[in-house]
Amino acid sequence: MRDFFSGRHCKILAGIAICLLVLLIAGSASGAFGRVFTGALELATLPFEAISAGISGTASDFFSFFEDTAALQQRIADLEQEVSTLQQQLVDYENMRQENEQLREMNGITAEHDDWELEPASVISRDPHERFHSFTIDLGSIDGVAVDDPVVTEQGLVGIISSVNLTTSKVRTILDPNINVGATEAAGRYSGLITGSAALSAEEVPQTRMIYIKRDSILYEGQDIIKTSEIGGRFPSDIVIGTVVSAYPESTGTSMTAVINPAVDVLSVRNVFVITDFRGQGAEVVDGKQDIDIFTEGMAPADADASASDGHEGGDVDG
């Protein structure tokens, strides 16, 4: 410490202190010098003021950033809510559109068939492994649906109700070999029985078939429209089933089989109608046996067996 007070640095500091003291005394006697001195002090403190202002501005920007972020997040939340609301409105609109479309179709059907009682239904599930493309609808016994009720659209026949729960039912399509539908050509030139085929159901465009057609019948491929008949009481008459694609005679007897392109695409249908009642419903049918007996009457047993097979035998039938 003694070396510091006797050293060069101490003498310099003492000189600076004396100069400042002289300046202060002189400043008190001269206003002009005071102004110069004050200016010098302001100049000396200017960098510190700039730093202070910078710090203040940075702090302000920092908090403004968080305020802007909060506002942006709120705006995003508001927009997400708006999108959710619009999506729900779109769903409601689509449901309303489908309901209106179903009502329009139902009115069109009942205008032609005033004895039918219809229940609109929607397809709610499909089994991708079910080779005959059956599906489940959102109607059940609580809605008055029963086993064997026909299932249709405005375009034509889809199938029948094969099983019923309280609120859902399973539909067996016309592609299924376990379905038997009495059918006739629209002009009544020939009749037969609609039943499915594993081979035809597996086609890229699934088809069904009409069996037990009399051998001497004349079929017009690509033109003949096949409709339901009221034989057996299982289906009302005049529901369109499909169009004859091709026909061939069975080699073992007196009958023919026609390949039918269904009027309804059962793979993509979304809305259907269940016919819960119609005029003539309720004739006694046991597993389709009555229908089969009607159409096989007069045929040899071999004819019936051949007609029920999946193989395509014989040649084309000229129309």
Solvent accessible surface area in square Angstrom, and as a share of the most:
residue,aa,sasa,rsa
1,M,174,0.78
2,R,208,0.76
3,D,119,0.62
4,F,100,0.42
5,F,127,0.53
6,S,78,0.50
7,G,25,0.24
8,R,188,0.69
9,H,133,0.59
10,C,26,0.15
11,K,138,0.59
12,I,86,0.43
13,L,103,0.51
14,A,48,0.38
15,G,31,0.30
16,I,91,0.46
17,A,58,0.45
18,I,108,0.55
19,C,79,0.47
20,L,90,0.45
21,L,105,0.52
22,V,86,0.50
23,L,66,0.33
24,L,102,0.51
25,I,109,0.55
26,A,43,0.34
27,G,17,0.17
28,S,97,0.63
29,A,94,0.73
30,S,45,0.29
31,G,53,0.51
32,A,55,0.42
33,F,59,0.25
34,G,22,0.21
35,R,172,0.63
36,V,101,0.58
37,F,54,0.23
38,T,69,0.40
39,G,34,0.33
40,A,53,0.41
41,L,91,0.45
42,E,109,0.49
43,L,127,0.63
44,A,61,0.47
45,T,59,0.34
46,L,99,0.49
47,P,73,0.46
48,F,139,0.58
49,E,102,0.46
50,A,62,0.48
51,I,103,0.52
52,S,68,0.44
53,A,66,0.51
54,G,40,0.38
55,I,117,0.60
56,S,72,0.46
57,G,33,0.32
58,T,92,0.54
59,A,42,0.32
60,S,65,0.42
61,D,97,0.50
62,F,109,0.45
63,F,127,0.53
64,S,46,0.30
65,F,126,0.53
66,F,106,0.44
67,E,118,0.53
68,D,95,0.49
69,T,44,0.26
70,A,58,0.45
71,A,64,0.50
72,L,109,0.54
73,Q,113,0.50
74,Q,106,0.47
75,R,127,0.46
76,I,81,0.41
77,A,48,0.38
78,D,58,0.30
79,L,74,0.37
80,E,112,0.50
81,Q,116,0.52
82,E,88,0.39
83,V,80,0.46
84,S,57,0.37
85,T,59,0.34
86,L,111,0.55
87,Q,110,0.49
88,Q,98,0.44
89,Q,102,0.45
90,L,119,0.59
91,V,77,0.44
92,D,68,0.35
93,Y,133,0.51
94,E,58,0.26
95,N,74,0.38
96,M,115,0.51
97,R,103,0.38
98,Q,33,0.14
99,E,103,0.46
100,N,83,0.43
101,E,63,0.28
102,Q,22,0.10
103,L,89,0.44
104,R,129,0.47
105,E,26,0.12
106,M,38,0.17
107,N,97,0.49
108,G,30,0.29
109,I,13,0.06
110,T,44,0.26
111,A,86,0.67
112,E,138,0.62
113,H,36,0.16
114,D,121,0.63
115,D,38,0.19
116,W,20,0.07
117,E,101,0.45
118,L,20,0.10
119,E,61,0.27
120,P,50,0.31
121,A,3,0.03
122,S,36,0.23
123,V,30,0.17
124,I,92,0.47
125,S,57,0.37
126,R,88,0.32
127,D,74,0.38
128,P,120,0.75
129,H,167,0.74
130,E,40,0.18
131,R,161,0.59
132,F,19,0.08
133,H,48,0.21
134,S,8,0.05
135,F,3,0.01
136,T,33,0.19
137,I,0,0.00
138,D,62,0.32
139,L,20,0.10
140,G,0,0.00
141,S,58,0.37
142,I,118,0.60
143,D,53,0.27
144,G,49,0.47
145,V,6,0.03
146,A,51,0.40
147,V,83,0.47
148,D,55,0.28
149,D,6,0.03
150,P,0,0.00
151,V,0,0.00
152,V,1,0.01
153,T,11,0.06
154,E,67,0.30
155,Q,104,0.46
156,G,4,0.03
157,L,0,0.00
158,V,0,0.00
159,G,0,0.00
160,I,3,0.01
161,I,0,0.00
162,S,30,0.19
163,S,56,0.36
164,V,40,0.23
165,N,102,0.52
166,L,117,0.58
167,T,76,0.44
168,T,35,0.20
169,S,2,0.02
170,K,84,0.36
171,V,0,0.00
172,R,70,0.26
173,T,0,0.00
174,I,0,0.00
175,L,0,0.00
176,D,11,0.06
177,P,51,0.32
178,N,100,0.51
179,I,0,0.00
180,N,17,0.09
181,V,0,0.00
182,G,1,0.01
183,A,0,0.00
184,T,31,0.18
185,E,10,0.05
186,A,55,0.42
187,A,79,0.62
188,G,54,0.52
189,R,104,0.38
190,Y,13,0.05
191,S,45,0.29
192,G,0,0.00
193,L,1,0.00
194,I,0,0.00
195,T,7,0.04
196,G,0,0.00
197,S,2,0.01
198,A,29,0.23
199,A,53,0.41
200,L,10,0.05
201,S,3,0.02
202,A,86,0.67
203,E,89,0.40
204,E,169,0.76
205,V,97,0.56
206,P,15,0.10
207,Q,33,0.14
208,T,0,0.00
209,R,9,0.03
210,M,0,0.00
211,I,4,0.02
212,Y,12,0.05
213,I,0,0.00
214,K,143,0.61
215,R,103,0.38
216,D,121,0.63
217,S,18,0.12
218,I,100,0.51
219,L,0,0.00
220,Y,84,0.32
221,E,63,0.28
222,G,55,0.53
223,Q,128,0.57
224,D,7,0.04
225,I,64,0.32
226,I,0,0.00
227,K,52,0.22
228,T,1,0.00
229,S,16,0.10
230,E,118,0.53
231,I,62,0.31
232,G,9,0.09
233,G,8,0.07
234,R,25,0.09
235,F,3,0.01
236,P,8,0.05
237,S,41,0.26
238,D,79,0.41
239,I,9,0.04
240,V,45,0.26
241,I,0,0.00
242,G,1,0.01
243,T,39,0.22
244,V,0,0.00
245,V,64,0.37
246,S,36,0.23
247,A,1,0.01
248,Y,15,0.06
249,P,19,0.12
250,E,1,0.01
251,S,76,0.49
252,T,79,0.46
253,G,22,0.21
254,T,82,0.48
255,S,0,0.00
256,M,3,0.01
257,T,1,0.00
258,A,0,0.00
259,V,6,0.03
260,I,0,0.00
261,N,60,0.31
262,P,19,0.12
263,A,40,0.31
264,V,10,0.06
265,D,85,0.44
266,V,4,0.02
267,L,72,0.36
268,S,69,0.45
269,V,18,0.10
270,R,147,0.54
271,N,36,0.18
272,V,0,0.00
273,F,1,0.00
274,V,0,0.00
275,I,0,0.00
276,T,29,0.17
277,D,61,0.32
278,F,10,0.04
279,R,175,0.64
280,G,60,0.58
281,Q,68,0.30
282,G,64,0.62
283,A,47,0.36
284,E,139,0.62
285,V,33,0.19
286,V,91,0.52
287,D,128,0.66
288,G,0,0.00
289,K,120,0.51
290,Q,68,0.30
291,D,1,0.00
292,I,56,0.29
293,D,69,0.36
294,I,68,0.35
295,F,19,0.08
296,T,24,0.14
297,E,144,0.65
298,G,86,0.83
299,M,35,0.16
300,A,53,0.41
301,P,111,0.70
302,A,55,0.42
303,D,3,0.02
304,A,21,0.16
305,D,104,0.54
306,A,14,0.11
307,S,0,0.00
308,A,52,0.41
309,S,46,0.30
310,D,61,0.32
311,G,36,0.35
312,H,104,0.46
313,E,75,0.34
314,G,57,0.54
315,G,44,0.42
316,D,120,0.62
317,V,24,0.14
318,D,128,0.66
319,G,64,0.61
